[in-house]
Amino acid sequence: MSTTSSFIRALGLELPIVQAPMAGGATTPELVAAVSNAGALGSFAASALTPQTIVARVSEIRALTDRPFAINLFVQPTPVPDPAEVEQAWQRLAPLHEELGISPELPHQWCQPFEAQLEAVLDVRPAVASFTFGILEAHQCERLHDAGILVVGNVTHPQEAVAWQALGADAIVAQGAQAGGHRGTFMGPYEEALFDTAELVEACLDVTSLPIIATGGVIDGYGIAALLAVGAQAVQLGTAFLATPESGICDAWKNALLEASGETRLTRVFSGRYARGLPNRAMRILEKNEASVPAYPIQNALTGPLRAAAARQGDADYLSLWAGTGVARIRYMEAEELIAVLAAELEEAEGGQAVPQPPQA
Ligand SMILES: Cc1cc2nc3c(=O)[nH]c(=O)nc-3n(C[C@H](O)[C@H](O)[C@H](O)COP(=O)(O)O)c2cc1C
């Protein structure tokens, strides 16, 4: 059985490269369009956006490219938190608010309603809809397929790959432990879903026949080649694109990435869900109470004002500096140039063989 490059063929991509969706403003329409125009797949992170904003941003992407792109959502219910837990978590942020000189109001919205976001995605019909933090209902997957949208599910464990295959997904993103940002784990404890990226690809190949997009810790074309060699059809890079001029993260975060020694840590203090990033002052202070931080998305909403103020003030000590393990080798260059460099490195690593070409029209 061979599914070699079926995902790439279905989308007409020139390169087996996916730019990761990155919530928090990184994946601007300019970044997504530049990546797609360069022959890879751009992905737009829409989890934090209202349905109306999703529609507006997709229009902006379409004004910049007529190539395929993905839209990404978090599959999550709207939580009903315990007010006492919220109050305690809010009080624990007070010293950090004081250090930054802000006195924010308690956030009153925890996340955007997932079902309404999904309707917006169905309306705008991207080539690909990708999902993390959970799994769709069967009828939701069917509606996406009926609209001609390819469905991609993020997995951190082979059992999650089996679940997405049973649902009828078109591909999976296999997210290794090296990945920057949030762990997408939705079955079992997160500690049991910390596979090395290449090992996760191999473990998923054992249990599914779905095309696999490998992600986590890849920063150059040689890393892409290594994951294609173990059976991935494409490789998704997140951190590598954070330092492009098109990425929407603040300058303090970009500078922290460019100066990073390479140390990253998994923490749940910023959002209530484990995520990998650069250690900083806020992480160290909040880690004292890490176990009792409210679950995602409550803590994420509670730390929102702190992180927004830190971005305004250009202070990396209070940002969530998400980054993967490849961060020490991050490069500052425009997205189009980065794709060209990645493609050249991949070609060199593969012994000068031509990279996959788009099918003839
Ligand atoms: C800043 C940041 C934000 C992220 N946001 C999302 C997201 O919204 N949806 C998603 O599926 N993955 C998200 N991820 C995870 C990526 O999809 C991917 O797993 C990760 O970037 C791969 O590791 P790398 O950063 O080492 O390339 C995010 C990663 C980062 C670094």
Ligand as a Chemical Component Dictionary entry (heavy atoms), coordinates in Angstrom:
data_LIG
# 
_chem_comp.id                   LIG 
_chem_comp.type                 NON-POLYMER 
_chem_comp.pdbx_formal_charge   0 
_chem_comp.three_letter_code    LIG 
# 
loop_
_chem_comp_atom.comp_id 
_chem_comp_atom.atom_id 
_chem_comp_atom.alt_atom_id 
_chem_comp_atom.type_symbol 
_chem_comp_atom.charge 
_chem_comp_atom.model_Cartn_x 
_chem_comp_atom.model_Cartn_y 
_chem_comp_atom.model_Cartn_z 
_chem_comp_atom.pdbx_ordinal 
LIG C1  C1  C 0 3.150  30.257 18.466 1  
LIG C2  C2  C 0 2.511  28.951 18.132 2  
LIG C3  C3  C 0 1.123  28.880 18.026 3  
LIG C4  C4  C 0 0.513  27.670 17.662 4  
LIG N1  N1  N 0 -0.842 27.646 17.474 5  
LIG C5  C5  C 0 -1.410 26.545 16.938 6  
LIG C6  C6  C 0 -2.771 26.553 16.517 7  
LIG O1  O1  O 0 -3.470 27.560 16.612 8  
LIG N2  N2  N 0 -3.281 25.410 15.997 9  
LIG C7  C7  C 0 -2.530 24.276 15.833 10 
LIG O2  O2  O 0 -3.051 23.270 15.338 11 
LIG N3  N3  N 0 -1.241 24.238 16.215 12 
LIG C8  C8  C 0 -0.670 25.346 16.748 13 
LIG N4  N4  N 0 0.664  25.330 17.080 14 
LIG C9  C9  C 0 1.437  24.090 16.945 15 
LIG C10 C10 C 0 1.900  23.891 15.503 16 
LIG O3  O3  O 0 0.827  23.464 14.706 17 
LIG C11 C11 C 0 3.008  22.846 15.408 18 
LIG O4  O4  O 0 2.624  21.677 16.104 19 
LIG C12 C12 C 0 4.345  23.324 15.952 20 
LIG O5  O5  O 0 4.599  24.644 15.609 21 
LIG C13 C13 C 0 5.433  22.426 15.411 22 
LIG O6  O6  O 0 6.631  22.614 16.088 23 
LIG P1  P1  P 0 7.723  23.718 15.656 24 
LIG O7  O7  O 0 7.199  25.008 16.210 25 
LIG O8  O8  O 0 8.952  23.229 16.321 26 
LIG O9  O9  O 0 7.803  23.744 14.157 27 
LIG C14 C14 C 0 1.295  26.516 17.453 28 
LIG C15 C15 C 0 2.683  26.594 17.570 29 
LIG C16 C16 C 0 3.295  27.790 17.892 30 
LIG C17 C17 C 0 4.800  27.850 17.972 31 
# 
loop_
_chem_comp_bond.comp_id 
_chem_comp_bond.atom_id_1 
_chem_comp_bond.atom_id_2 
_chem_comp_bond.value_order 
_chem_comp_bond.pdbx_ordinal 
LIG C1  C2  SING 1  
LIG C2  C3  SING 2  
LIG C2  C16 DOUB 3  
LIG C3  C4  DOUB 4  
LIG C4  N1  SING 5  
LIG C4  C14 SING 6  
LIG N1  C5  DOUB 7  
LIG C5  C6  SING 8  
LIG C5  C8  SING 9  
LIG C6  O1  DOUB 10 
LIG C6  N2  SING 11 
LIG N2  C7  SING 12 
LIG C7  O2  DOUB 13 
LIG C7  N3  SING 14 
LIG N3  C8  DOUB 15 
LIG C8  N4  SING 16 
LIG N4  C9  SING 17 
LIG N4  C14 SING 18 
LIG C9  C10 SING 19 
LIG C10 O3  SING 20 
LIG C10 C11 SING 21 
LIG C11 O4  SING 22 
LIG C11 C12 SING 23 
LIG C12 O5  SING 24 
LIG C12 C13 SING 25 
LIG C13 O6  SING 26 
LIG O6  P1  SING 27 
LIG P1  O7  DOUB 28 
LIG P1  O8  SING 29 
LIG P1  O9  SING 30 
LIG C14 C15 DOUB 31 
LIG C15 C16 SING 32 
LIG C16 C17 SING 33 
# 
